[in-house]
Amino acid sequence: MSEPTSDTPRASVLIADDDPGIRLVLRHRLEADGYRVEEAADSQSALEALTGNRHDVALLDIMMPGTGGLEVLTAARAQASRTLIIVITAASTMNNAVEAMKRGAHDYLTKPFENLDLVAAAVARAIDIAAQNADFTRLKEEVNRQLVGGEIIGRSPAMQEVYKLIGRVVNNDATVLLRGESGTGKELVARAIHFKSQRWRGPFVALNCSAIPHGLLESELFGHERGSFTGATERRAGKIEQASGGTLFLDEIGDLPVELQPKLLRVLQEREFSRVGGFETLRMQARIIAATNQDLEQAVAERKFREDLYFRLRVIPIDLPPLRERREDIAELTDYFIDKAVREMGANSRYISAEARAKLQNYTWPGNVRELENTVLRAALLAPANTVRADDIELGRGGVRLSGANLDHGASLTELIARRISEMIESNGKEPRDLYQKLVGELEKPLIEIALDRAGGNQVHAARILGLNRNTLRKKLTEHRIVPQKTLPQ
């Protein structure tokens, strides 16, 4: 093996053997191939080296001072060590070989080594596999990055239903139609379906049907051949072709021009298409996920959208609730966005006051989660202190505040709660689910936060204000993910 270049990090090998002569000859042979080599003479030092994940490959003797090599192997695997372990031993019994492989060894070599080149070859093969494993780990990390934090935020009953549907569709390639208002996270759900499915290694390609001029949309979707129209100077693959092996996300599908709808229908029915100006028939190898903020059934009734295309798209419909219908998620989303502002944008504000939370809670959020994110990020970046206060939050003009001017200041608490219950029941015209838990969730968290603010973060004092046992308060803090902050009592 040639010496690696200065730009290439050298692979690292651990030699764990109590025989200094064995360690010496193995070190010289492996260093000749350009590896970095570390030695360990007993079980304890071998385990410490393995759990530190400093090495790509380890040569591990079974008989060593201490607990022994097989116990080290077991402990390393239990601690999720990523090092590939090749067991070496002079006791070449079948039981040793079987036991080593059962405990997670990558390979098994016997001493004495008649040919050190065979040992070097075994190490080289393991190094290649370790590199592939590292690439796989990096790919998975990239997947999580593309998932925008790796998860969709929200534990409300409405979001639990969404999670269940995602779990049911990731194991098949059925066409999915995501329905919901702008800002509810339709693309995030589409990405979650893609990256949690067997197609996650393939591309995720998004096309917004309302953002492309109608004259160019056909070419964007299907691609074109050279000379098919003015300006087509070369063959170009469309989004369907680019998404081969992965997922094509068609956002704002309700804006797809009527003249293109039969062509998309044919793709869904026949799983084939042709580029604009071309005669070659291509197979579609992508999964289709469509999304809309429109009432497609109404569009079908008005003959603005083909009925047969609509039913082809809604094989599995998933309805995303607006934020005003899952208010119990606002606090968790707020904490996530504040953490994002600190982590990604260097914001100084790491906390949010109870009054600020109440202000966010009592707003209707016509722009849904996207509007909440923008509002929280702006407040966290511009707030002068390390805590976002109510005055730091600027709400849009399109929404309605559920407290303040539109509420009767002379109304009793019972009347205000009754109004809120009526709003929750009438918000979407459907019979509500888990009404008790939703209302308790809306009231309990701000109540506890205000008590903690009043008590300066002292839990004993806050429990006394609330009339709760301290252990009960601790459980509520955990349940609502509230982290008390020490301040001066009010």
N, C-alpha and C positions, 0 to 999 in steps of 0.2 A: 504493500500500500504506500502510495506517495505521501510525502509530508503535506499536510493541509496548508492552504495559503493563510496569510496573516489575517485575512478578512473572515475566514471560516473558523468558528469556535470548535476547539478540539473536543472529541467525545471523551468522557471520563469513565474509568474502570476502577472498581474497588476489588482488591485482592484480600480476602479474609481467610487466613490460614495461620496456624500456630507454628508452622515450620518455616524459619527464616530463609532456608535454602530454596524452598518452593517459591516463596514470595520474591526472592531475588531473581530467579531465572524467568519467572512470569513477567516481572517488571521490565527486565531488559528486552524481552521479546515484544511486549505490547508497546513500550515506548518507542521501539524501532518502527512501529507502524503509526506513530504519531499520536497515540492516546495519552491523556493525562492519567496518571496512576496514583492511587492512594492505598495504603496498607492498613490492615487491622489484624492484631495477633490474638484477640480473644472475642468471645461472644458479645460482651457488653459494648466494646468499641465498634464492632461490626454493626450492631443494631443501631447505635447512635448515628453512624454514617449512612445507613439505609433510610432511616426515618427523616433525615435531613434532605432527601431527594437531590443530593449533590452529584449523583452518578447515574450514567445511562445503563450500565451493566455492572454486575457484581459476580465474582468467582468466589463461592462460599463453601468452605470445607465443613463437612458434617461433624467431625470430631475436633472440637476446640475447647479450651478451658472455659468454664462457665456452663451455661445451659445447653450449649451445643448448637450446631448449625441448623437442624430442623426446627428447633424452637425459635431461633432467630428468624428463619423463613416465615414461620407462622405469625410471629409478632409483627414483622414488617408488612405482611399482607393485611393484617388486622388494622394497621395504622395507615393503610392506603398508600404505601410506598410505590412510586412509579418505576423504580429501578427493576430491570429484568435480571433475574437471579439464575445463574448457572451453578448448580451444585457440583462440587468436586469431592471425591473421597477415594481412599484406598480400600475401603470395605465395600466392594462392588457386588453386593447381594441384591437379589431381585426385590426384597422387601424395602431396602433403602431407596432403590430407584422408584418403585411404585409410590412409596410414602412421600418422597420429595416432589413428585409430579402432582400428587393429590393435594399437597400443601401450597401449590402455586409456583413451583420452580419452572423456569423457562426451558432449561435443558439440563443434562446430566452427563458429567465426564468422570472418568476413572483415572486414578493415579496407579503407578507412575506414568508420566507423559512420555511416551516413546517418540512422539513427533510434536514439537511445540507449534508447528505450523497448523496442525489440526485444531489446537486450542485457539490460536489466533483466528482461524477461519470461523469457529463457533462464536467467538466474540464479535467478529465482523458482521455475521448474520444477525446477531442480537442487536448490534448497534443500528443496523438498517431498520429493524422492527421498532426499536425505541424511537427512531426519528419519525417513522410513520405514525406511531402513537402520539408523539408530540404535535405533528401536523393535525391529527384528528382533534386533539384537545384545543388547538388554536382555532380550528374551524368551528367547533362547538361554541367557543367564546365569541366568535364573530357572529354566530347565529343569535346568541343572547344579546349582543350589541344591536343587531338589526331589529330585534324584538322590542327595542326602545325600553330597556330596563329588564327585559326578560319576562315580564308579566303584565297582566291587565289588573288594574287596581279596583277593588270593590268586593265587599263581602255581603252585600244586601241580597235578599231573596231573589230579586229580579236578576242580578248578575249571576247568582248561583244557577239559575235556569240557563243562562247563556253558556256558562262553563260546561254544563251537562251536555248541551248540544254540540259544543266544540269537541268534547270528548267522544261523541258518537260519530262525528264526521271525519276525524283524522285517520281512521282506519279504512276509509274507502275513497273513491275518486268522484263521488256524486257532485253534481253542480250545486253550488250554494248561493242563495240570494240573501244578502244582508240588507235589512231595512231599518232605517232610523234617521232621525233628524241630523242635520249637519253638526259635526263636533262630538258625536256620541262614540267615536272610536271604531268606525267600520273598517278602516284600513288596518288598524292594530289587530282586530279580530281576524281579518284575512291573513295577516302575517302569522298570527298564532296558529291558525289552521295549517298553513304551509309548513312552518318550521317544526311543528309537532307531528307532522305526517311523515310517511316514508319518502316523500318528495323533498325533504329538507335540504338534501345535497344539491338539488337542482335550483335554477334561478327563480326568483320571485319578481315578476315583471308587472308593473302597474301602468294602466292607461286611463286617464280621466277623459271620458267621452265629451264632457262639456268644455274642456280646455283646448281642444284641437279644432281648428276651422273645419267645417263640414267638407270642404273640397280636398282636404289633406287626410281626413280621418280614415278613409278606406286604405290608403297607402300605409298609414301608421299601423293599422290593424293587420292587413294581409301582406304587406310588402309590395314591391314592384320590380319589374324587369327594366333593364336599360332601354331607353327610348320609348317607354310606354306613355309618357306625357312630357311636355316641355319642362326641362330642368332635370329630367331623370337621366343623369349621365352615367349611372352605373346601377347594377342590381343591388337591391336593398332588402334585407329580411325584415318582416313586420313583427309586431309584438307577439303574434301567435307562434311564429317560428322561433323567436328569441326565447320564449318561455318553454321550449321543448324540454321535457323531463322534469319540469317544475310546475309553477302555478301562474296563470294569467289573471290578474285582478282588474276587472272592468268597473271602474268607479263611475258614478252618475250615469248608470246604464239607461235611465229614463230619457236622457238627452241624445241617445243614439239616433241618427237620422232615419226616417222611415225607409228611405231607399236602401240603407245598409242592413236593415233588420232581416230581410229574407236571406242575405248572405251569411249572417251570423247564425241564423236558424239552421242553415245547411251544415255549417261547421259542427254545431251541436248534435245534429241528427246523424250525419255521415262520418264525422270525425275526419274530414278532409277539406282542403281549400286550395286555391291557386293564387299566385301573386297577381297584382294588377298588370295587365298586358302580357301575361304568361299563359301557357297551355299545360304546363306540368302540374299534375295533381300531387299535392303533398299531404301527408298524414299529420293530423294534429296530435301531438304527444303531451299536451299541457292540460292541467286541470283548470276549469273555469270557476272563478268566484266573482260574482257581480254584486254591486251595491247601489242603493238608491235612497234618496231622501224624499222621493215623490210617491204618491199613491198610484202604483202601476195599474191596479184594478180600475181606478177611475180613468186613467189614460187609455186603457183598453176599451172602456165604455165609450170614450170620446173618439175612438179610432186613431189615437195618436201613437199607440203601441200595439204590436201584433199580439193577439191572444195566444197563438201557438208558441211564439217565442217566450212570452211570459211564463207559460207552464213549463217550458224547457228549462228556464232559468231557476224557477222556484221548486226544484226537486226537493231541496232541504232549505226552507226559509228560517232565518234567524232574526228575530226582532230585538234591536238594541234599545233599551229604555232611555228616555231623556233624563238628564241629571235631576230635574225637579221631581221625578218619580222614584229616585233612590237617594234621597237626601242623607240617609244614614252613612253614605259613602263619602260625603263631602269632607269630613274631618280627615279621613285616611288619605284621600287624594291631596288635600292641602299639605299634610305632612310630607307626602312623597314629592310634591313640587317644590317645597321649601328646601328639602334635602337636595333635590336636583339643582336648584339655584346655587347652593353652597358648593356642591361637588363639581358642577360643570361650568359655572359662571363666576365663581369666586365671591358670591354674595356674603356680606357680613351678618345678615339677619338669619339666625338659626332657629329662632323661636317665634311663636305667635301668641298674642294675648287672648284671653277668653272673650273680650269684647270684639276683637277682630274676627274670631271664629264665629261668633254670633252674627256678625254682619254678613259673613260669607254664607252662613246657614240660612239666613232669612232673605235670600235673593233668589229669583226664579231661574236664572241662568239660561236665557234664550239661546246662547251660543254653546251651551252644554259644557262638557269636560274641557274642550279647547279654550273656551272663554275663561273658565276657572283657572286653567294652567297659565294663560297669559296674565290674568289679574294677579295671581300669587307670585309669579316670577317678577313682574314689574314691581310689586310691593317689596319683595325681598331684596331686590337690587337697589331700590331707591330709598328704603327706610334708613333714617339716620342712626338708629341704634341697633343692637343685636336682637331686638324683639320687634316684630311687625305689630303695630298698633292699629286700631280701627281707622284712625285718620290717615294712615298710610295706604289704605285700600281705596282704589278708585273704581267704582262700578259703572258699567255701561248704561246708556240711556234706554236701551231696548227692553231691559228687564223690569220687573216690579219687585219692590221690597215688600216683604211680608210683615214688616214691622215698621213703625214710624208713621208717616203721614197717612197711609192707607188704612191704618188701624185706629179704632176709637180709643183714645187715651183714657176715656172714662170707663172702658169695659173692664170687667173683673177678669181675673186669671182664668176662671172657669169658662167665661165667654170666649176668651181668646183661644183657649185650647179647643173648645167646641168648634170654632171657626176653622182651626187648623185641621181638625178631624174631617170636617165637611169638605175642605179642599182636597185632602188625601183621598176621600171616597169618590169625589167627582172629577179628579184630575184627568182620567183617561176614559171615563164612561164605563169602566169595567168594575166588577165586584173586587174590592181590595183583598190582598192576601197578607196575613201576619200583621194586621193593623195594630194590634196591641204592642208587639215587639218594635214595630217601626216608630210608634209614638214615644214609647219608653226610650228608644235609642236617641231620638231627637232631643228629648228633655234631659236625660241623665248626664250625658257627657258635658254640655255647657254648664249644667248645675254644679258638677264636680269641679270643673275648671275655674269657675267663678269663686267657689269656696276655697280652692287652693290659692288663687290670687289674693283673696282676702286674708288668708292665713300666711302669706309670704312663702308658700311652698311647704310649710310645716304640716305633715300628714296628720299628726295627732290633733293639732288645732283645727284642721279642715274637717276631720272626722267629728269633732265636737260640734262644729258649726252645722254639719249635715245631720247630726244625730245618729251617726253610724258607728258600728264597731270598727276599730282600726283595721282588723283583718279583712272585714267586708270591704272597706275602702281600698285596701291593697288589691283585692280581687277585681274591683271595678276599674282600678287604674290599669291593670294588666289587660282586662277585657276591652277597654276603650283605647289602649295604647297611649295613655297619658303619661308623660314624663314630667314630674313636678320640678319647677325651677325655683331656686331660692331667691326671693326678692324681699324688699321691705314690706312688712304687713301693712295693709291699708287701714 
